[in-house]
Amino acid sequence: MWDGNLGEGTADYRAYGRKYRILADGKPQLACSADPVFRGDADRYDPEHLFVAALSGCHMLSYLALCAREGVRVTAYEDDARGTLALDARGGGKFTEVTLRPRVTIADPAHEDRARELHQAAHETCFIASSASTPVGVEPTIRIEAR
């Protein structure tokens, strides 16, 4: 839902706000905007952040499911996902790549190799990555839980 009509709608490129909300039945609202480069608000999620976050979240959930099925006990998971956006002369553009950098902590050092291997399977089963035309790389780091 667009919240950016400042009184004149889209009468001019500078006349409207870029704020909007994502609404879904039974879920909290998500406050969004355009990136500040496009006159948006830096304190809100923009579509580009949401795209990278969707790739990261889908990979994580696929990975955790595979680990659970294979007996690899994950105790922590973080990702430093980044994407590169290339703008074109028309004012559009596209992601040229997204790189996921999951840092996974596992309980058993004997599962380190399998924990690393399962990232490829997770990438192949992630609906979002399978739907994206952008190349998505995965550079995992596996840590062993301190005892």
N, C-alpha and C positions, 0 to 999 in steps of 0.2 A: 504494500500500500504506500503510495507516494505521499509524502508530507511536505513537499517543497513548493507548493503554490504560495508565493509571498504577496499575492494580491493581483498580479497580472498574468499568472500562468507562465507560459513560455513565450511571452511577447518579445523577449530578447534573451540572448544566451546568458547574460548576467542578471536577468530579472527573476530567476527561479532558483530554489534551493535543491540540493541533491539528496536530501534526507528521505529515507524510506524505511519501511519495516517489513520484515518477513513474518507472515502470519500463517499458522497451521493449527488446525483444530486440536485443542487439548495440550498445546505446547506454549511455552513463554515466547513473547515477541523477541525478535532479534533486530536491534537498531542498526541500520546500515546507511551508507552514503557512497558517493563516488570518492575516488582517491583525491587527495588535495590538489594534485596536478590538474584535475578536471573540475576544480572549484568545490570539492567535497570537504567533509569534516574528518580530520585526522583521528578523532576520538571514536569513530564508528568503523565497523567492518565494511570493506568495499568488496565488490564482486571478485576482484583478483585475489584478495586474501581468502575469500570463501572457496574459491577454486582450489588453491593450494591446500587449504585446510581439509577440503573434501577428499582430496587425494591422500593426504596424510592420515586422516581418520579411517578411511576405508582400508588402507594398507594395515594400519595398526589392528583393527578389528579382525581382519582376515588372518593376520599373523597370530594373534592371541588365540583364535579358534584352532588354528593348526597346531600350535604349541600344546594346547590343552588336550587335543586328540592324540598327540604323539608322546605325551608324558614329559614335555619340557616345561618345567615350572618357571614362569616369568614372574618376578616380584616387583619390577619397575619398568616403565617404558616412557621415554621422552623422544621427541622428534624436533629437529631443527630444519624443517622443510623450507626450501627457497625456490622461487621461480624467477626466470628471466623473461621480461616482457619487452617486446620490440614494437615500437610505434612506427606507423607508416605515414606517408605524406598526406593521406586523406583524413588523418586524425584517428584512425583505427589502429589495429595492431593485433598481435597474438603472442602467446607464450611460445618461446623457442625451446624451452626446456624447463623441467621441474626436477629438483633433486631432493629426495627424502634422505635424511640422515638420522635414522632411529638409533637411540642409545638404549639398549636392552640389558637389564640385569636378570640373570638366571640364578637359580638356587644350587644347581649341581654342575660342577666343572666338567663332568663326563659328557654333558649335553652341549658343550660349547659349539662343536662343529655342526651338529644338527640344528641348533638355534640359528646359526648363520645361514645354513642352507634353506631353511624354511622361509626366508625372506623372498627368495625367488618364487616359491610356490604361492606365497601371499600376494605377490605382485601379479601373478597370472590369474588369481581368483578374484581380485578386487574389481568390482563392477565399474567403479569410477575410472580407474586406470585403463580398463578394457574399452571404455567408451571415449576416452580422450585421444585426440590426434596428436597431442603434444608428447614428445618423448619424456618418459619419467624414469629417472635413475634412482637406484637405491644403494646407499653406502652405509651399511649397518656397522655399529660397534657393539660388541658383546662384552659384558662385564659379569664377573662372578660375585654374588652376594657375599659381603663380609660376614664372617661368623663370629 
